[in-house]
Amino acid sequence: MSWPCTPDDRKLQQPYARRRTRLAEALRERGLGAAAILPGPSFYYFTGLHFLLLGRPTMIVITADGELLALLPELERLKWLEHYHDTRTFFWQDSDGHQAAFDALVRTLGPMRLGIESRRMRTFEADEFRWRLGSDALIDVERILERQRMVKEIAEIECIERAIAITQRALGETLELIRTGQTELDVQKILSIRMLEGGADGLGFEPLVLFGSNAANPHGTSADRPLRPGDPILIDCSARIQGYHSALSCSAFCKYVSDEHAKIHEAVVTASKVGLGAVESGMTAHQLNGALMDSLRSSGYADMIVHRGGHGLGLAIHEAPYIQESEHEVLPEGAVVLLEPALYRQGEIGVRLEDVVLVQAGTSRALTSFSRELKIVGK
């Protein structure tokens, strides 16, 4: 079943109800009575609504029977009831505090083991449940929720592909506009505007634009450093469509490239091709990571390997499956993975190339098509 990237209210309910039913089955299998989910990727996945994770407790609870409950601040009443007017919802007002809403929610749930998102639920929210359900009642279900989201439906893939198309076009146009003397922030602004004007709902993150030795910092910060001849350039960017992300990294060089830097770039290109050719449903994440790492190690630049081979992509930039040595998760058909082979030499250069791949039986399908040939800009 497919639904459009901008669903009307009638179609809104269909895929999300089905997903909640599937989660309820997983909760029953693990002896859990419910799962509490805060604003973020899983909240959207099960409701189709975006809420901000702010200081006020805001959450949905999906029970093992498949019922949807919610605990929300009063100011979210209209937004929530527009789509979920039949849902039992415990609203609370700033002037009264949220304790009575938690009391009512837990009375409705009764004694149980409750699943929580360990990387998202704050201590004060977890304590509200511990005080009422018991100190041992909370169980981490972060991995369960990620596995629910791992296999993408047709409409999810369509949204990711739209985001990728916008990102690739914007990045290609931006590379054509780069000139010597521009700062990292100048190029970051150009790329951001191009993605938004190109149709993105928003940005997955502020584009990362790094020049020269800054490119050796995988998650560096764009600043007012000007571009100089010979500088390596690392750009990482993401557009968002209906909550779903693209991700694209590329490397380039200003005016010319040294022989050594060209060899480093070619080593990453080779690893990228190896990874694209290796992806297949049924293989494990660590096998795919091994293929990427083996290619990079055999290039003679093993000392420049800094991070894993990739991760899943969807409603979150980083999600399951994680392409790393310690991860023995089998890649299921329908998963979307980001491959990011990279080499970094501190104080000198960083090269990272990203490709997004839909895992399929047999030959998997690359969703990205950005050219990997060596790029010289700023002429």
C-alpha positions as a printed Julia matrix, in Angstrom:
379×3 Matrix{Float64}:
   0.0     0.0     0.0
   1.23    3.47   -0.85
   0.2     6.94    0.31
   1.24   10.32   -1.1
   3.99   12.39    0.49
   1.36   14.99    1.4
  -1.54   12.85    2.67
  -5.07   14.14    3.27
  -6.72   13.43    6.62
  -8.49   10.27    5.45
  -5.35    8.64    4.1
  -3.3     9.92    7.04
  -4.67    7.26    9.35
  -4.16    4.2     7.16
  -0.41    3.48    7.23
   0.09    4.72   10.79
  -2.64    2.51   12.27
  -1.11   -0.45   10.48
   2.31    0.39   11.91
   0.92    0.68   15.43
  -0.64   -2.77   15.07
   2.74   -4.17   14.06
   4.45   -2.52   17.04
   1.79   -3.89   19.41
   2.63   -7.4    18.25
   6.32   -6.81   18.93
   5.52   -5.5    22.42
   3.41   -8.56   23.23
   6.21  -10.87   22.07
   8.54   -9.21   24.6
   6.09   -9.14   27.48
   5.68   -5.37   27.43
   2.42   -3.61   28.12
   3.07   -0.45   26.11
   5.71    1.86   24.66
   5.99    5.6    25.39
   7.28    7.58   22.42
   8.44   11.2    22.44
   8.5    13.68   19.51
  11.0    12.54   16.91
  11.27    9.97   14.12
   9.18    7.24   15.78
   6.48    9.67   16.92
   6.04   10.74   13.31
   6.29    7.16   12.04
   3.32    6.04   14.13
   1.13    9.17   13.87
   2.13   11.19   10.78
   2.44   14.31   12.96
   5.45   16.4    13.88
   5.81   17.82   17.37
   8.85   19.53   18.85
  10.76   17.96   21.73
  10.69   20.89   24.15
  10.56   21.29   27.92
   6.89   20.29   28.22
   6.22   16.51   28.43
   4.7    15.46   25.1
   4.28   11.81   24.15
   2.18    9.08   22.64
   1.75    5.66   24.23
   1.02    2.6    22.11
  -0.27   -0.35   24.09
   0.25   -4.05   23.45
  -3.41   -4.15   22.41
  -2.72   -1.58   19.72
  -4.49    1.33   21.43
  -3.09    4.82   20.94
  -2.98    7.14   23.97
  -1.4    10.56   24.3
  -0.13   12.93   26.99
   0.1    16.48   25.66
   0.3    20.07   26.86
  -2.93   22.04   26.42
  -1.41   24.26   23.75
  -1.17   21.22   21.42
  -4.88   20.36   21.76
  -6.07   21.75   18.42
  -3.21   20.3    16.4
  -3.67   16.85   17.92
  -7.47   16.63   17.9
  -7.62   17.75   14.27
  -6.4    14.26   13.37
  -6.85   12.14   16.51
 -10.1    13.38   18.07
 -11.17    9.84   19.07
  -7.9     9.09   20.9
  -7.84    9.05   24.71
  -5.62   12.04   25.42
  -4.45   13.42   28.76
  -3.97   17.16   28.38
  -2.25   19.27   30.99
  -2.07   23.01   31.53
   1.1    24.96   32.35
  -0.58   26.51   35.39
  -1.49   23.08   36.83
   1.61   21.06   35.94
   1.8    17.67   34.28
   1.62   15.37   37.34
  -2.15   14.84   37.21
  -1.94   13.92   33.53
   0.71   11.3    34.32
  -1.48    9.98   37.17
  -4.42    9.56   34.8
  -2.31    7.99   32.06
  -0.73    5.41   34.37
  -4.1     4.58   35.99
  -5.38    3.85   32.48
  -2.37    1.67   31.67
  -2.33   -0.21   34.97
   0.7    -2.13   36.3
   2.99   -3.11   33.44
   6.47   -3.12   31.95
   6.76    0.01   29.84
   9.04    0.45   26.84
  10.86    3.77   26.5
  13.27    5.38   24.04
  16.48    5.44   26.05
  18.17    8.0    23.8
  15.21   10.38   23.7
  13.23   10.24   26.94
  14.58   12.69   29.52
  15.25   11.75   33.13
  12.35   13.79   34.52
   9.89   12.0    32.21
  11.29    8.57   33.01
  11.06    9.38   36.72
   7.35   10.2    36.37
   6.82    6.62   35.2
   9.23    5.04   37.71
   7.48    6.69   40.64
   4.17    5.26   39.48
   5.12    1.9    37.91
   8.21    0.95   39.9
  11.95    1.4    39.44
  12.32   -1.77   37.33
   9.3    -1.21   35.08
  11.04    0.71   32.29
  12.59   -1.25   29.42
  14.62    0.2    26.57
  12.81   -0.35   23.24
  14.94    1.97   21.11
  16.12   -0.95   18.98
  12.61   -2.35   18.6
  11.37    0.97   17.29
  14.29    1.33   14.88
  13.63   -2.16   13.51
  10.0    -1.21   12.97
  11.18    1.67   10.79
  13.98   -0.22    9.03
  12.05   -1.68    6.08
  10.71    1.18    3.99
   7.34    1.25    2.27
   6.98    2.48   -1.31
   5.9     6.0    -0.35
   8.79    6.33    2.11
  11.26    5.45   -0.65
   9.58    7.94   -2.96
  10.07   10.72   -0.4
  13.73    9.8     0.08
  14.26    9.78   -3.69
  12.67   13.23   -4.02
  14.93   14.56   -1.27
  17.97   13.03   -2.97
  17.07   14.55   -6.34
  16.82   18.01   -4.75
  20.12   17.55   -2.91
  22.05   16.33   -5.94
  20.83   19.17   -8.12
  21.59   21.79   -5.46
  25.05   20.38   -4.76
  25.92   20.26   -8.46
  24.82   23.86   -8.93
  26.75   24.97   -5.85
  29.98   23.37   -7.01
  29.69   25.37  -10.24
  29.45   28.6    -8.22
  32.42   28.06   -5.9
  35.2    30.61   -6.31
  38.56   31.2    -4.67
  38.2    33.58   -1.73
  34.69   32.51   -0.8
  34.36   31.35    2.81
  32.95   28.09    4.05
  29.93   30.03    5.32
  29.44   31.66    1.9
  29.2    28.26    0.22
  27.05   26.86    3.03
  24.54   29.66    2.47
  24.46   29.11   -1.3
  23.86   25.37   -0.87
  21.13   25.86    1.75
  19.25   28.31   -0.45
  19.56   26.05   -3.5
  18.05   23.09   -1.61
  15.18   25.14   -0.22
  14.46   26.86   -3.52
  14.71   23.45   -5.19
  11.71   22.15   -3.25
  13.01   20.83    0.07
  10.6    21.06    3.0
  13.63   21.8     5.14
  17.23   20.79    5.76
  18.25   17.63    7.57
  21.1    19.67    9.04
  23.05   22.79    8.17
  25.3    21.87    5.24
  28.83   21.06    6.29
  31.34   22.93    4.12
  35.0    22.49    5.06
  38.08   23.83    3.28
  41.74   22.84    3.53
  42.81   21.21    6.79
  39.26   21.68    8.14
  38.19   18.9     5.76
  40.08   16.45    7.98
  37.47   16.95   10.72
  34.59   14.57    9.88
  32.01   16.65   11.77
  33.77   20.01   11.66
  32.11   23.42   11.81
  31.85   25.71    8.81
  33.45   29.08    9.54
  34.83   32.17    7.78
  37.89   30.39    6.38
  38.45   31.51    2.75
  39.05   29.01   -0.05
  42.62   28.91   -1.32
  44.17   27.23   -4.39
  45.07   23.61   -3.65
  42.55   23.3    -0.8
  40.64   20.03   -0.5
  36.9    20.64   -0.01
  34.5    18.42    1.91
  30.76   19.07    1.62
  28.02   17.12    3.43
  24.36   18.05    3.04
  20.81   16.8     3.49
  17.37   17.87    2.26
  14.13   16.75    3.86
  10.82   15.82    2.22
   7.82   15.01    4.44
  10.17   14.07    7.27
  12.4    11.81    5.15
  16.03   12.7     4.58
  18.57   12.58    1.84
  22.27   12.55    2.62
  25.11   13.36    0.26
  28.81   13.99    0.79
  31.32   14.86   -1.89
  34.91   16.02   -2.06
  36.51   18.46   -4.49
  39.71   20.5    -4.89
  40.29   24.16   -5.59
  42.04   24.9    -8.94
  44.4    21.9    -8.75
  45.05   18.68   -6.86
  48.34   17.13   -5.8
  49.22   13.59   -6.88
  48.94   12.36   -3.28
  45.52   13.91   -2.74
  44.32   12.48   -6.05
  45.4     8.99   -4.9
  43.54    9.4    -1.61
  40.42   10.48   -3.48
  40.7     7.53   -5.86
  41.01    5.12   -2.91
  37.7     6.37   -1.55
  36.09    6.19   -5.01
  37.21    2.56   -5.28
  35.75    1.73   -1.85
  32.51    3.42   -2.85
  32.24    1.21   -5.93
  33.03   -1.89   -3.87
  30.3    -1.0    -1.38
  27.71   -0.35   -4.07
  28.48   -3.7    -5.65
  28.37   -5.58   -2.34
  24.98   -4.51   -0.95
  22.5    -7.37   -0.97
  19.61   -8.41    1.25
  20.52  -11.23    3.61
  24.1   -10.11    4.18
  24.94   -8.7     7.59
  25.81   -5.12    8.33
  29.27   -6.15    9.49
  29.9    -8.01    6.22
  29.09   -4.86    4.25
  31.26   -2.81    6.59
  34.06   -5.34    6.08
  33.88   -4.98    2.3
  34.24   -1.2     2.58
  36.99   -1.3     5.18
  38.95   -4.0     3.33
  38.98   -1.8     0.23
  40.2     1.22    2.18
  42.83   -0.8     4.06
  44.19   -2.35    0.86
  44.69    1.13   -0.6
  47.64    1.75    1.71
  45.83    4.4     3.71
  44.57    2.27    6.6
  45.88    4.81    9.12
  43.4     7.36    7.7
  40.26    5.34    8.52
  38.29    7.13   11.23
  34.7     5.84   11.22
  32.36    3.01   10.22
  31.13    2.31    6.72
  27.65    3.77    7.03
  24.18    3.54    8.54
  20.49    3.46    7.74
  18.66    6.52    6.48
  15.04    7.6     6.68
  13.16    9.68    9.23
  16.49   10.02   11.03
  19.84   10.81    9.46
  21.39    7.97   11.48
  19.22    4.92   12.09
  19.35    1.13   11.85
  20.96   -0.78   10.27
  24.37    0.48   11.41
  27.14   -0.53    9.01
  29.9    -1.34   11.47
  32.07   -4.23   12.64
  30.07   -4.94   15.82
  26.69   -5.01   14.07
  25.53   -8.44   12.92
  22.05   -7.28   11.9
  20.92   -8.89    8.65
  20.12   -6.32    5.98
  16.46   -6.84    5.07
  15.03   -6.21    1.64
  13.55   -2.72    1.68
  16.1    -1.15    4.01
  17.76    2.09    2.87
  21.43    2.38    3.77
  23.94    5.19    3.45
  27.46    4.12    2.5
  30.14    6.61    3.53
  33.69    5.39    2.87
  36.15    8.07    3.93
  39.8     8.83    4.63
  41.12   11.66    6.83
  44.65   12.9     7.48
  44.69   15.29   10.42
  45.72   18.83    9.52
  45.71   18.1     5.79
  42.77   16.44    4.0
  39.49   14.63    4.34
  37.68   12.77    1.55
  34.2    11.32    2.09
  31.8    10.05   -0.56
  28.23    9.05    0.29
  25.79    6.9    -1.64
  22.27    5.9    -0.65
  21.24    2.36   -1.58
  17.91    0.52   -1.46
  18.59   -3.05   -0.32
  17.06   -5.61   -2.65
  17.42   -9.3    -3.35
  20.28   -9.75   -5.77
  21.51   -6.45   -7.15
  20.5    -3.57   -4.91
  19.51   -0.19   -6.32
  21.51    2.99   -5.79
  19.18    5.92   -5.12
  21.99    8.45   -5.59
  23.7     9.08   -8.91
  26.1    11.92   -8.11
  29.29   11.73  -10.14
  32.33   10.43   -8.25
  34.96   11.61  -10.69
  37.56   13.97   -9.25
  36.19   17.52   -9.2
  38.26   20.7    -9.63
  36.35   23.88   -8.73
  37.06   27.58   -8.43
  38.7    27.93  -11.85
